[in-house]
Amino acid sequence: MSGALDVVRPAYGRASLAELLPSVLAVLGVPEAPDPLGLTARLDGVRRIAVLVVDGLGSYQIPLATPHAPTLADVARAATSLTSVFPSTTPAGLASIGTGAVPGAHGLLAFTVNVPGTDRVLNHTQWWDDPDPVAWQPVPSRLAVARAAGVAVSMVSRPEYAGSGLTVAAWRGADYRAAPDVEALVTGMLDGLAADGRALVVGYHPSVDTSGHRFGLDSPEWRAAVSELDVLLARLVEGLPADAALLVTADHGQLDVPDEGRYDLDADPRLGTGLRLVAGEPRVRYLHTLPGARDDVVAAWREVLGEDAWVAPREEVVEAGWFGPVPAAHLDRIGDVVVVSHGLTAVLATAREPETVAKLVAYHGSYTAAEMMVPLIVVRGV
C-alpha cells in the first residue's frame, strides 16, 4: 500500500475514466470515436464488448481482494490503471464513464451539490426527475452515440436504479436490464453480448463499495463481497463469445478513516460559522457561505484543519483543473469554498446529514492514490 496517500491528479484526455467509452466505441467502429487508451490495437477483431464497473474496487484494493478472489487474481495480472475523476465519487465517476466527459462538463460535481438559486442540497444517488436529468446533465451519453451508429447497447444494473436521475444522466440511450443479484447480472450482460452484430453492454456491481463503506476494507463482510464478485467474473469470462472482450474497471477506490481523523463541522463553532449550507461528502466538502463570509471561512478552516486538508476558494480549485473545464452554468454547483481531505481524515456534518454517513468506516472522494487509481482489466473471449 506504499504511496496510497499520495496526491494523484486526474489524467483527463489521456487515461482517466472519461477516456474509457470513447476508446471502446473506436474498437466497435463508431465513426470519429477517438481512442486515447489505444484499445483498437489490443482488441483487433472484437465486435462485442462488456464493461463491468465494480463500485469501490480501486487499484489499491486489488491486493487486498485477490486472496479471496482467484479469478480476479488471474485476470488482474495484466491490469493497467486509469485515474478516477475529481471528486473520486460515484456520481461523478459514473457520469464520466457514461458520457466520456470530465465532471466540469457533465455537471455531476459531487455526491451532493447545492441546486443553484435554492437552499436545496441534491443527493445524486437519491434523485429522480427534479431537476430534469437531461437538463442537469447536458452531455449525450456515449451509449446513445453508439446506438446511433448501429451498435446494440444495453445497461445492466439493480432494478431500483431503473429510471433514476443518475441512470438517465449517465446511461441514457441504452436498453435497461434489471439485475437484482449476481446471477441476473451475469445473464443480463451475456444476453446483451448475444445481440446480432456489434454490441456494447455495461454492467454495474455495487456490493464491494457498500460493504467497504459499512464495515471497512478487508473486513469479513468486504471479503464476502469480493468473493461474490469473483463468482461474477468467473461466469462472465467463461461465457464470453470468441469475438468479445470484457473490460473491468471501477469508479473510485476507498480508504478507512479512523475516529481520530474525523472532524465534525457541526460540533465545532469555528467550522460552522459563516455557512449557508454544506454539500459534497466527508472527503470533499463544498461550503456555501453567507454574503461576505467566504474569506473568514477559508481562514478559520485552514487554522483548524491545518495540514489535514486543502482549503481553497472555488476559483482556485477550478483554475487548477481538478474538475476539467467548468462552464459558467455549472460553477455554482461547487461551493464557495472547497475542502479536500488529506491522509486519513474526513469532515463530518452530523447535524445536516443522515447519521449513517458518520457511521461509515471507509470513505472516498479525495485525490489520494487509494481513491483515485482504478484498474483497467481486459479479457478477450476464446
Backbone hydrogen bonds in HBPLUS format (Angstrom, degrees):
<---DONOR---> <-ACCEPTOR-->    atom                        ^
c    i                          cat <-CA-CA->   ^        H-A-AA   ^      H-
h    n   atom  resd res      DA  || num        DHA   H-A  angle D-A-AA Bond
n    s   type  num  typ     dist DA aas  dist angle  dist       angle   num
A0004-ALA N   A0001-MET O   3.08 MM   3  5.50 150.3  2.17 141.7 139.0     1
A0006-ASP N   A0003-GLY O   3.08 MM   3  5.26 166.4  2.10 111.8 115.7     2
A0370-ALA N   A0004-ALA O   2.84 MM 366  4.75 153.9  1.91 147.1 138.3     3
A0369-ALA N   A0006-ASP O   2.82 MM 363  5.60 129.0  2.08 149.7 164.9     4
A0008-VAL N   A0367-TYR O   2.79 MM 359  5.60 160.8  1.83 166.8 172.8     5
A0014-ARG N   A0011-ALA O   3.03 MM   3  5.48 160.2  2.07 134.2 137.0     6
A0015-ALA N   A0011-ALA O   2.92 MM   4  5.20 149.3  2.02 141.5 151.2     7
A0083-THR N   A0015-ALA O   2.98 MM  68  6.48 150.6  2.07 140.5 149.9     8
A0019-GLU N   A0016-SER O   2.96 MM   3  5.58 160.7  2.00 117.7 123.8     9
A0017-LEU N   A0083-THR O   2.99 MM  66  6.31 129.4  2.26 165.2 177.4    10
A0020-LEU N   A0017-LEU O   3.17 MM   3  5.47 161.9  2.21 110.7 116.1    11
A0023-SER N   A0019-GLU O   3.33 MM   4  6.37 159.1  2.38 142.8 148.0    12
A0024-VAL N   A0020-LEU O   3.00 MM   4  6.32 150.8  2.08 147.3 156.6    13
A0025-LEU N   A0021-LEU O   2.81 MM   4  6.01 162.0  1.84 159.3 162.6    14
A0026-ALA N   A0022-PRO O   3.06 MM   4  6.33 144.4  2.19 139.9 149.6    15
A0027-VAL N   A0023-SER O   3.08 MM   4  6.43 153.3  2.16 146.6 152.5    16
A0028-LEU N   A0024-VAL O   3.10 MM   4  6.44 150.1  2.19 145.9 154.2    17
A0030-VAL N   A0025-LEU O   2.96 MM   5  5.36 168.9  1.98 156.7 153.0    18
A0029-GLY N   A0026-ALA O   3.07 MM   3  5.11 160.7  2.11 105.3 109.9    19
A0033-ALA N   A0030-VAL O   3.24 MM   3  5.77 155.8  2.30 139.5 137.3    20
A0038-GLY N   A0035-ASP O   3.06 MM   3  5.36 161.0  2.10 112.8 118.9    21
A0042-ARG N   A0039-LEU O   3.04 MM   3  5.09 122.4  2.39  97.5 112.4    22
A0043-LEU N   A0039-LEU O   2.86 MM   4  5.91 141.3  2.02 155.1 166.1    23
A0046-VAL N   A0043-LEU O   3.07 MM   3  5.52 162.7  2.10 135.7 136.2    24
A0047-ARG N   A0243-ASP O   2.86 MM 196  5.76 158.4  1.91 156.5 159.7    25
A0199-ALA N   A0047-ARG O   3.08 MM 152  6.65 151.7  2.16 145.1 152.7    26
A0048-ARG N   A0243-ASP O   3.27 MM 195  6.35 143.5  2.41 149.4 148.8    27
A0245-ALA N   A0048-ARG O   2.94 MM 197  6.49 137.2  2.12 147.7 160.9    28
A0049-ILE N   A0199-ALA O   2.95 MM 150  6.31 158.4  2.00 144.5 149.5    29
A0201-VAL N   A0049-ILE O   2.99 MM 152  6.47 158.2  2.04 156.0 162.0    30
A0050-ALA N   A0245-ALA O   2.89 MM 195  6.29 164.0  1.92 162.0 167.4    31
A0247-LEU N   A0050-ALA O   2.75 MM 197  6.13 163.7  1.78 164.5 170.3    32
A0051-VAL N   A0201-VAL O   2.81 MM 150  6.27 160.4  1.85 158.9 165.8    33
A0203-GLY N   A0051-VAL O   2.76 MM 152  6.15 163.0  1.79 159.0 163.6    34
A0052-LEU N   A0247-LEU O   2.76 MM 195  6.16 161.9  1.79 162.9 169.3    35
A0249-THR N   A0052-LEU O   2.98 MM 197  6.37 163.3  2.01 164.8 167.4    36
A0053-VAL N   A0203-GLY O   2.80 MM 150  6.10 173.1  1.81 163.5 163.2    37
A0205-HIS N   A0053-VAL O   2.97 MM 152  6.26 163.9  1.99 166.2 165.2    38
A0054-VAL N   A0249-THR O   2.84 MM 195  6.18 172.0  1.84 155.4 153.8    39
A0057-LEU N   A0054-VAL O   3.31 MM   3  5.87 175.4  2.31 135.1 134.8    40
A0055-ASP N   A0205-HIS O   2.98 MM 150  6.08 149.8  2.08 148.4 157.9    41
A0061-GLN N   A0058-GLY O   3.00 MM   3  5.30 150.7  2.09 107.0 116.3    42
A0059-SER N   A0373-MET O   2.85 MM 314  5.49 159.7  1.89 121.5 128.4    43
A0062-ILE N   A0059-SER O   3.33 MM   3  5.48 147.6  2.45 100.3 108.8    44
A0064-LEU N   A0061-GLN O   3.08 MM   3  5.31 127.7  2.37 103.3 117.1    45
A0065-ALA N   A0061-GLN O   3.04 MM   4  6.29 137.6  2.23 144.5 157.2    46
A0065-ALA N   A0062-ILE O   2.90 MM   3  4.88 124.8  2.21  97.6 113.3    47
A0066-THR N   A0062-ILE O   2.92 MM   4  6.01 159.8  1.96 170.5 171.5    48
A0068-HIS N   A0065-ALA O   2.90 MM   3  5.69 157.9  1.95 129.3 136.2    49
A0069-ALA N   A0066-THR O   3.08 MM   3  4.68 168.7  2.10 103.9 107.1    50
A0073-ALA N   A0069-ALA O   2.90 MM   4  6.16 159.4  1.94 155.5 162.2    51
A0074-ASP N   A0070-PRO O   3.03 MM   4  6.22 149.5  2.12 140.5 147.7    52
A0075-VAL N   A0071-THR O   2.97 MM   4  6.26 171.8  1.98 162.7 162.2    53
A0076-ALA N   A0072-LEU O   2.85 MM   4  5.69 145.2  1.98 149.3 157.8    54
A0077-ARG N   A0074-ASP O   3.43 MM   3  5.81 165.2  2.46 107.9 112.2    55
A0079-ALA N   A0076-ALA O   3.06 MM   3  4.82 166.1  2.08 107.3 108.5    56
A0080-THR N   A0376-LEU O   3.11 MM 296  5.21 167.0  2.13 142.2 142.1    57
A0376-LEU N   A0080-THR O   2.77 MM 296  5.21 141.0  1.92 146.9 142.0    58
A0082-LEU N   A0374-VAL O   2.84 MM 292  5.38 164.7  1.87 158.9 164.1    59
A0374-VAL N   A0082-LEU O   2.96 MM 292  5.38 174.0  1.96 150.3 152.2    60
A0084-SER N   A0372-MET O   2.56 MM 288  4.84 144.0  1.68 144.5 156.4    61
A0089-THR N   A0087-PRO O   2.85 MM   2  5.53 131.9  2.08 107.9  92.8    62
A0088-SER N   A0365-GLY O   2.98 MM 277  4.08 145.5  2.10 106.4 107.6    63
A0093-GLY N   A0089-THR O   2.88 MM   4  5.93 167.2  1.89 164.2 168.1    64
A0094-LEU N   A0090-THR O   2.82 MM   4  5.81 176.6  1.82 163.0 164.2    65
A0095-ALA N   A0091-PRO O   3.09 MM   4  6.02 159.7  2.13 140.5 146.8    66
A0096-SER N   A0092-ALA O   3.02 MM   4  6.14 147.7  2.13 140.8 149.6    67
A0097-ILE N   A0093-GLY O   2.94 MM   4  6.24 153.8  2.01 150.4 157.7    68
A0098-GLY N   A0094-LEU O   2.89 MM   4  6.09 173.8  1.90 155.0 156.7    69
A0099-THR N   A0095-ALA O   2.91 MM   4  5.88 156.3  1.97 143.6 149.8    70
A0100-GLY N   A0096-SER O   2.86 MM   4  5.21 140.5  2.01 131.1 140.5    71
A0142-ARG N   A0098-GLY O   2.70 MM  44  5.89 168.9  1.71 158.8 161.1    72
A0105-ALA N   A0102-VAL O   3.01 MM   3  5.52 129.8  2.27 112.6 124.6    73
A0106-HIS N   A0102-VAL O   3.14 MM   4  6.52 164.8  2.17 158.5 162.8    74
A0107-GLY N   A0103-PRO O   2.77 MM   4  5.54 151.1  1.86 150.2 156.5    75
A0104-GLY N   A0323-PHE O   2.86 MM 219  5.03 154.6  1.93 154.8 147.3    76
A0124-HIS N   A0111-PHE O   3.04 MM  13  5.86 165.7  2.06 168.1 172.7    77
A0280-GLY N   A0112-THR O   2.87 MM 168  4.86 156.4  1.92 126.6 133.1    78
A0113-VAL N   A0122-LEU O   3.00 MM   9  5.32 149.3  2.10 140.1 147.3    79
A0122-LEU N   A0113-VAL O   2.68 MM   9  5.32 157.0  1.73 169.9 161.6    80
A0115-VAL N   A0120-ARG O   2.99 MM   5  5.70 162.4  2.03 151.9 156.1    81
A0118-THR N   A0115-VAL O   3.07 MM   3  5.78 139.3  2.24 149.2 152.7    82
A0126-GLN N   A0123-ASN O   3.05 MM   3  5.42 162.4  2.08 114.6 120.3    83
A0165-GLY N   A0127-TRP O   2.64 MM  38  5.03 166.4  1.65 135.1 133.4    84
A0135-ALA N   A0132-ASP O   3.08 MM   3  5.40 127.0  2.38 107.5 120.9    85
A0136-TRP N   A0132-ASP O   2.84 MM   4  5.98 165.6  1.86 163.3 168.3    86
A0137-GLN N   A0133-PRO O   2.88 MM   4  5.75 154.5  1.94 140.2 146.6    87
A0145-VAL N   A0141-SER O   3.25 MM   4  6.63 153.2  2.33 141.3 148.6    88
A0146-ALA N   A0142-ARG O   2.91 MM   4  6.10 155.7  1.97 142.3 148.6    89
A0147-ARG N   A0143-LEU O   2.93 MM   4  6.16 160.6  1.97 147.3 152.5    90
A0148-ALA N   A0144-ALA O   2.98 MM   4  6.20 157.6  2.04 146.4 152.1    91
A0149-ALA N   A0145-VAL O   3.21 MM   4  6.45 129.7  2.48 136.2 148.7    92
A0149-ALA N   A0146-ALA O   2.98 MM   3  5.09 135.6  2.19  99.1 112.2    93
A0151-VAL N   A0146-ALA O   3.09 MM   5  5.40 163.7  2.11 143.4 139.5    94
A0150-GLY N   A0147-ARG O   2.96 MM   3  5.18 162.2  2.00 113.6 115.9    95
A0152-ALA N   A0198-ARG O   3.01 MM  46  6.24 171.8  2.02 144.6 142.3    96
A0200-LEU N   A0152-ALA O   2.81 MM  48  6.17 157.6  1.86 166.7 167.4    97
A0175-ASP N   A0153-VAL O   3.13 MM  22  6.35 176.7  2.13 134.5 133.7    98
A0154-SER N   A0200-LEU O   3.03 MM  46  6.57 149.5  2.13 152.2 160.9    99
A0202-VAL N   A0154-SER O   2.99 MM  48  6.47 156.1  2.05 148.8 154.7   100
A0155-MET N   A0175-ASP O   2.74 MM  20  5.99 157.5  1.79 159.3 160.3   101
A0177-ARG N   A0155-MET O   2.73 MM  22  6.02 164.2  1.75 167.5 170.3   102
A0156-VAL N   A0202-VAL O   2.78 MM  46  6.16 161.3  1.81 161.9 166.2   103
A0204-TYR N   A0156-VAL O   3.06 MM  48  6.48 148.5  2.16 166.9 175.4   104
A0157-SER N   A0177-ARG O   3.17 MM  20  6.61 150.9  2.26 159.8 168.3   105
A0179-ALA N   A0157-SER O   2.67 MM  22  5.29 149.1  1.76 143.0 146.4   106
A0161-TYR N   A0158-ARG O   3.10 MM   3  5.60 159.0  2.15 113.8 120.3   107
A0162-ALA N   A0159-PRO O   3.21 MM   3  5.50 161.4  2.25 109.6 115.2   108
A0164-SER N   A0161-TYR O   3.13 MM   3  5.44 168.6  2.15 129.0 128.6   109
A0168-VAL N   A0164-SER O   2.95 MM   4  6.20 167.2  1.97 157.0 160.0   110
A0169-ALA N   A0165-GLY O   2.85 MM   4  5.95 158.2  1.89 147.5 154.5   111
A0170-ALA N   A0166-LEU O   2.93 MM   4  6.00 160.1  1.97 149.7 154.0   112
A0171-TRP N   A0167-THR O   2.80 MM   4  5.46 160.2  1.84 147.1 154.1   113
A0185-LEU N   A0181-ASP O   2.95 MM   4  6.23 148.5  2.05 148.3 158.3   114
A0186-VAL N   A0182-VAL O   2.91 MM   4  6.17 162.5  1.94 159.3 162.1   115
A0187-THR N   A0183-GLU O   3.01 MM   4  6.25 170.7  2.02 151.1 153.9   116
A0188-GLY N   A0184-ALA O   2.82 MM   4  5.88 164.2  1.85 146.7 151.6   117
A0189-MET N   A0185-LEU O   3.00 MM   4  6.09 161.0  2.04 146.6 151.6   118
A0190-LEU N   A0186-VAL O   2.96 MM   4  6.14 170.7  1.97 159.0 161.7   119
A0191-ASP N   A0187-THR O   2.84 MM   4  5.91 156.0  1.90 149.3 156.7   120
A0192-GLY N   A0188-GLY O   2.99 MM   4  6.10 149.4  2.08 138.5 146.7   121
A0193-LEU N   A0189-MET O   3.07 MM   4  6.41 145.5  2.20 142.8 151.7   122
A0194-ALA N   A0190-LEU O   3.15 MM   4  6.35 127.0  2.44 136.3 149.7   123
A0194-ALA N   A0191-ASP O   3.06 MM   3  5.03 136.8  2.26  95.6 108.2   124
A0210-THR N   A0206-PRO O   3.14 MM   4  6.34 165.5  2.16 156.2 160.7   125
A0211-SER N   A0207-SER O   2.99 MM   4  6.11 168.0  2.00 153.0 155.4   126
A0212-GLY N   A0208-VAL O   3.04 MM   4  6.16 154.5  2.11 144.3 151.6   127
A0213-HIS N   A0209-ASP O   2.93 MM   4  6.16 166.9  1.94 157.4 160.3   128
A0214-ARG N   A0210-THR O   3.08 MM   4  6.28 168.4  2.10 150.9 153.8   129
A0215-PHE N   A0211-SER O   2.85 MM   4  5.69 161.3  1.89 147.7 153.3   130
A0216-GLY N   A0212-GLY O   2.85 MM   4  4.43 140.4  2.00 118.3 127.9   131
A0361-VAL N   A0213-HIS O   2.65 MM 148  5.39 166.4  1.67 168.2 168.2   132
A0219-SER N   A0216-GLY O   3.37 MM   3  5.63 152.5  2.45 126.0 122.7   133
A0222-TRP N   A0219-SER O   3.06 MM   3  5.07 115.5  2.49  97.2 113.0   134
A0223-ARG N   A0219-SER O   2.89 MM   4  6.19 162.5  1.92 160.9 165.6   135
A0224-ALA N   A0220-PRO O   2.99 MM   4  6.20 150.5  2.07 141.8 149.7   136
A0225-ALA N   A0221-GLU O   3.05 MM   4  6.34 150.7  2.14 142.2 149.7   137
A0226-VAL N   A0222-TRP O   2.94 MM   4  6.24 150.4  2.03 148.0 156.5   138
A0227-SER N   A0223-ARG O   2.89 MM   4  6.17 153.1  1.97 147.5 154.8   139
A0228-GLU N   A0224-ALA O   2.99 MM   4  6.25 151.0  2.07 143.9 151.6   140
A0229-LEU N   A0225-ALA O   2.95 MM   4  6.23 153.1  2.03 142.6 150.0   141
A0230-ASP N   A0226-VAL O   2.93 MM   4  6.24 146.6  2.05 143.9 153.1   142
A0231-VAL N   A0227-SER O   3.19 MM   4  6.56 147.2  2.30 143.4 150.5   143
A0232-LEU N   A0228-GLU O   3.19 MM   4  6.55 157.6  2.24 147.2 153.0   144
A0233-LEU N   A0229-LEU O   2.88 MM   4  6.25 159.6  1.92 155.6 160.8   145
A0234-ALA N   A0230-ASP O   2.89 MM   4  6.06 168.0  1.90 151.4 154.7   146
A0235-ARG N   A0231-VAL O   3.07 MM   4  6.26 163.1  2.10 150.8 154.7   147
A0236-LEU N   A0232-LEU O   3.01 MM   4  6.25 160.0  2.05 151.4 157.2   148
A0237-VAL N   A0233-LEU O   2.86 MM   4  6.04 171.6  1.87 162.9 164.6   149
A0238-GLU N   A0234-ALA O   2.99 MM   4  6.06 161.9  2.02 146.1 151.7   150
A0239-GLY N   A0235-ARG O   3.01 MM   4  6.09 144.0  2.14 140.6 149.8   151
A0240-LEU N   A0237-VAL O   3.43 MM   3  5.47 165.0  2.46 103.3 107.6   152
A0244-ALA N   A0241-PRO O   3.11 MM   3  5.23 148.7  2.21 119.6 117.2   153
A0381-GLY N   A0244-ALA O   2.83 MM 137  5.31 163.7  1.85 154.9 149.4   154
A0246-LEU N   A0379-VAL O   2.72 MM 133  5.06 161.1  1.75 153.4 159.8   155
A0379-VAL N   A0246-LEU O   2.83 MM 133  5.06 158.2  1.88 152.0 158.4   156
A0248-VAL N   A0377-ILE O   2.84 MM 129  4.92 156.8  1.90 139.8 147.6   157
A0377-ILE N   A0248-VAL O   2.92 MM 129  4.92 167.1  1.94 146.5 150.8   158
A0253-GLY N   A0371-GLU O   2.91 MM 118  4.02 156.4  1.97 114.9 118.5   159
A0255-LEU N   A0363-TYR O   3.08 MM 108  5.74 146.8  2.19 154.3 164.3   160
A0363-TYR N   A0255-LEU O   2.92 MM 108  5.74 157.9  1.97 158.0 155.0   161
A0257-VAL N   A0361-VAL O   3.07 MM 104  6.22 166.3  2.09 169.1 164.7   162
A0261-GLY N   A0258-PRO O   3.00 MM   3  5.46 157.4  2.05 113.7 121.0   163
A0262-ARG N   A0259-ASP O   3.20 MM   3  5.51 164.4  2.23 118.4 118.6   164
A0346-ALA N   A0261-GLY O   3.01 MM  85  6.38 142.0  2.16 153.1 150.3   165
A0263-TYR N   A0346-ALA O   2.89 MM  83  6.23 171.0  1.90 163.7 165.4   166
A0348-LEU N   A0263-TYR O   2.67 MM  85  5.89 171.0  1.68 156.0 153.1   167
A0267-ALA N   A0264-ASP O   3.03 MM   3  5.35 158.6  2.08 109.8 116.7   168
A0265-LEU N   A0348-LEU O   2.98 MM  83  6.24 156.9  2.04 159.2 153.2   169
A0271-LEU N   A0268-ASP O   2.88 MM   3  5.53 141.7  2.02 120.3 130.0   170
A0272-GLY N   A0268-ASP O   3.13 MM   4  6.38 144.5  2.26 146.2 156.2   171
A0273-THR N   A0269-PRO O   3.24 MM   4  5.90 133.7  2.47 138.0 142.7   172
A0290-LEU N   A0274-GLY O   2.91 MM  16  5.49 160.3  1.94 138.0 141.4   173
A0276-ARG N   A0288-HIS O   2.64 MM  12  5.48 161.4  1.67 149.5 154.9   174
A0277-LEU N   A0288-HIS O   3.19 MM  11  5.31 155.9  2.25 138.1 142.4   175
A0288-HIS N   A0277-LEU O   2.99 MM  11  5.31 165.4  2.01 164.7 165.3   176
A0279-ALA N   A0286-TYR O   2.89 MM   7  4.97 165.0  1.91 149.7 153.8   177
A0286-TYR N   A0279-ALA O   3.22 MM   7  4.97 173.2  2.23 109.3 110.5   178
A0281-GLU N   A0284-VAL O   2.84 MM   3  5.39 161.2  1.88 139.5 145.8   179
A0284-VAL N   A0281-GLU O   3.11 MM   3  5.39 133.6  2.33 110.6 123.2   180
A0347-VAL N   A0282-PRO O   2.81 MM  65  4.63 168.5  1.82 131.0 133.5   181
A0341-SER N   A0283-ARG O   2.94 MM  58  5.16 175.5  1.94 153.1 154.6   182
A0285-ARG N   A0339-VAL O   2.82 MM  54  4.93 154.7  1.89 145.9 149.5   183
A0339-VAL N   A0285-ARG O   2.87 MM  54  4.93 161.3  1.90 146.4 150.2   184
A0287-LEU N   A0337-VAL O   2.83 MM  50  5.02 176.9  1.83 158.3 159.3   185
A0336-ASP N   A0287-LEU O   2.95 MM  49  5.87 117.1  2.36 125.3 136.8   186
A0337-VAL N   A0287-LEU O   3.03 MM  50  5.02 152.9  2.11 143.8 150.8   187
A0293-ALA N   A0290-LEU O   2.97 MM   3  5.43 163.7  1.99 143.3 142.4   188
A0297-VAL N   A0293-ALA O   2.95 MM   4  6.14 155.5  2.01 159.4 167.4   189
A0298-VAL N   A0294-ARG O   2.92 MM   4  6.25 162.9  1.95 158.9 163.1   190
A0299-ALA N   A0295-ASP O   3.02 MM   4  6.23 165.8  2.05 147.2 150.9   191
A0300-ALA N   A0296-ASP O   2.92 MM   4  6.10 162.5  1.96 149.6 154.3   192
A0301-TRP N   A0297-VAL O   2.94 MM   4  6.06 171.9  1.95 158.5 160.7   193
A0302-ARG N   A0298-VAL O   2.97 MM   4  6.09 158.4  2.01 150.8 157.1   194
A0303-GLU N   A0299-ALA O   3.06 MM   4  6.22 152.3  2.14 143.4 150.8   195
A0304-VAL N   A0300-ALA O   3.01 MM   4  6.27 160.7  2.05 152.7 157.2   196
A0305-LEU N   A0301-TRP O   2.87 MM   4  5.82 169.6  1.88 152.8 156.2   197
A0306-GLY N   A0302-ARG O   2.91 MM   4  5.26 144.6  2.03 128.5 138.2   198
A0308-ASP N   A0305-LEU O   2.91 MM   3  5.32 157.8  1.96 140.6 140.3   199
A0342-HIS N   A0308-ASP O   2.77 MM  34  5.05 170.7  1.78 135.8 133.1   200
A0310-TRP N   A0340-VAL O   2.86 MM  30  5.10 155.7  1.92 145.8 150.2   201
A0340-VAL N   A0310-TRP O   2.88 MM  30  5.10 165.7  1.90 148.6 152.0   202
A0312-ALA N   A0338-VAL O   3.03 MM  26  5.48 163.2  2.06 154.4 159.8   203
A0338-VAL N   A0312-ALA O   2.84 MM  26  5.48 172.1  1.85 168.9 169.2   204
A0316-GLU N   A0313-PRO O   3.05 MM   3  5.57 131.3  2.29 112.3 124.5   205
A0317-VAL N   A0313-PRO O   3.42 MM   4  6.84 155.7  2.48 153.0 159.5   206
A0314-ARG N   A0336-ASP O   2.89 MM  22  5.17 153.5  1.97 134.7 131.9   207
A0317-VAL N   A0314-ARG O   3.06 MM   3  5.36 117.7  2.47 105.1 119.6   208
A0318-VAL N   A0314-ARG O   2.96 MM   4  6.21 165.4  1.98 161.9 166.7   209
A0319-GLU N   A0315-GLU O   2.89 MM   4  5.89 165.5  1.92 143.3 148.0   210
A0320-ALA N   A0316-GLU O   3.10 MM   4  6.17 136.3  2.30 134.1 144.9   211
A0321-GLY N   A0318-VAL O   2.96 MM   3  5.40 160.6  2.00 113.2 119.5   212
A0324-GLY N   A0321-GLY O   3.15 MM   3  4.93 151.4  2.24  99.5 108.3   213
A0330-HIS N   A0327-PRO O   2.97 MM   3  5.64 156.3  2.03 120.0 126.9   214
A0331-LEU N   A0328-ALA O   3.35 MM   3  5.32 152.2  2.43 101.2 108.8   215
A0333-ARG N   A0330-HIS O   3.14 MM   3  5.60 159.3  2.18 113.6 120.1   216
A0334-ILE N   A0331-LEU O   3.05 MM   3  5.77 163.2  2.07 120.6 125.8   217
A0352-ARG N   A0349-ALA O   3.06 MM   3  5.49 152.0  2.14 113.8 122.4   218
A0353-GLU N   A0349-ALA O   3.06 MM   4  5.97 137.2  2.25 164.5 175.6   219
A0357-VAL N   A0354-PRO O   3.03 MM   3  5.85 153.0  2.10 122.9 128.3   220
A0359-LYS N   A0356-THR O   3.16 MM   3  5.04 133.6  2.38  93.3 106.2   221
A0360-LEU N   A0357-VAL O   3.33 MM   3  5.58 164.1  2.36 106.5 111.2   222
A0371-GLU N   A0368-THR O   3.03 MM   3  5.40 137.2  2.22 106.6 117.9   223
A0372-MET N   A0368-THR O   2.79 MM   4  5.92 153.9  1.85 154.3 163.4   224
A0373-MET N   A0369-ALA O   3.00 MM   4  5.40 169.9  2.01 141.8 143.0   225
